[in-house]
Amino acid sequence: MRLAAILLAATLAYTPVLAQDTPSPEGAELYFVNLSDGDVVTSPITINFGLRGMGVAPAEVERENTGHHHLFVNREPFGEGPFGEEEFELAVPNDENHRHFGGGQTEVTIELPPGEHTLQLVLGDHGHVPHNPPVVSEVISITVE
């Protein structure tokens, strides 16, 4: 019986990584405020995150029509990554290609080496899972001199 309780607790602890189907309102839009596709910049780069039609709330705070930002750096567009369509149902990873802003931040200053880089914003719900439908920015390419 005790083992069953431990297994149940462990299973529930991993629930946030599964699809939560947190809805996003129609017309919600995520975008880069101060960067455009093709920009040439110098490092460090300050990136401002824009969001229309929804609000920003820290991770772990569950409020209707809110989420927090994730910045995808140098990876495939959302939904075309290593998990393909399943990516819509999984928590966003936390690594150098997937940067979390769970404190509700709306900007960041990052260092990127010289060369071409791709950037995309993805909004996550209280458990870091993309909304349904997902709220994502266009993928932009920038060149760091």
Secondary structure, DSSP 8 states (H G I E B T S, - for coil): -HHHHHHHHHHHHTGGGS----B--TT-EEEESS--TT-EE-SSEEEEEEEESSEE--TT---TTEEEEEEEESS--TTSSTTGGGGGGS----BTTEEEETT---EEEE---SEEEEEEEEEE-TTS-B-BS--B---EEEEE-
